[in-house]
Amino acid sequence: MRRCLPRFFYDQGRAAGVRGDDRATDVWDLIADIAFIFHWPLADLRALDCDELLHWHELALDRWQKANPPPKDAP
């Protein structure tokens, strides 16, 4: 099991602060996003490894984007 360290997600790709980058800044942002969308308790989320958190975060983003599409007149 890989451990998610703070800022792991930015260390693996683009620099923090890049506009349009929807990756979380650390593991707690991932957990917060997943909990917000799926209403899972912290104890369940803390049991997930890094790969599982990334997978569920991607699904949470997908659900959010489908439920909140951009306005038709947006560029």
matplotlib code that plots the C-alpha trace (Angstrom):
import matplotlib.pyplot as plt

x = [0.0, 1.4, 1.1, -0.3, 2.0, 1.1, 1.4, 2.0, -0.3, 1.5, 4.9, 3.7, 2.7, 2.1, 3.0, 0.5, -1.6, -2.0, -5.5, -7.8, -5.9, -8.6, -6.2, -6.3, -3.3, -3.0, -4.7, -7.0, -8.4, -9.1, -10.8, -12.9, -14.0, -14.9, -16.8, -18.7, -19.9, -20.5, -21.1, -18.6, -17.4, -13.7, -13.0, -13.9, -11.8, -8.8, -8.8, -8.3, -4.8, -3.5, -4.6, -8.1, -8.3, -7.3, -9.8, -12.7, -11.7, -11.8, -15.3, -16.4, -15.2, -17.0, -20.3, -19.9, -19.3, -22.3, -24.5, -23.1, -22.5, -21.2, -23.8, -24.6, -23.2, -19.8, -16.7]
y = [0.0, 3.4, 6.2, 9.5, 12.2, 15.9, 17.5, 14.0, 14.8, 18.0, 16.3, 13.8, 16.3, 20.0, 22.6, 23.7, 26.7, 25.9, 27.2, 24.4, 21.8, 19.8, 17.7, 18.1, 19.7, 16.9, 13.8, 15.7, 17.6, 14.3, 12.9, 16.1, 16.0, 12.3, 12.7, 15.7, 13.8, 10.3, 11.2, 8.7, 8.9, 9.8, 6.3, 4.7, 7.1, 6.8, 3.0, 3.6, 3.5, 6.1, 4.4, 3.9, 7.5, 8.6, 6.3, 7.5, 11.1, 10.8, 9.3, 12.1, 14.7, 13.0, 12.9, 16.6, 17.6, 15.7, 17.2, 20.7, 21.2, 24.6, 27.0, 26.6, 30.1, 29.5, 29.5]
z = [0.0, -1.0, 1.5, 0.4, 1.7, 1.8, -1.7, -3.2, -6.1, -7.2, -6.7, -9.3, -12.0, -12.7, -10.1, -7.5, -8.5, -12.2, -13.1, -14.2, -12.3, -10.4, -8.4, -4.7, -3.0, -0.4, 0.9, 3.2, 0.1, -1.6, 1.5, 1.9, -1.8, -1.6, 1.7, 0.3, -2.7, -1.3, 2.4, 3.6, 7.2, 7.9, 9.4, 6.1, 4.0, 6.2, 5.6, 1.8, 0.3, -2.1, -5.3, -3.9, -2.9, -6.3, -7.9, -5.7, -6.1, -9.9, -9.6, -7.2, -9.7, -12.5, -10.4, -9.5, -13.1, -14.4, -11.7, -12.2, -15.9, -17.1, -18.4, -22.1, -22.9, -21.1, -23.3]

ax = plt.figure().add_subplot(projection="3d")
ax.plot(x, y, z, "-o")
ax.set_aspect("equal")
plt.show()
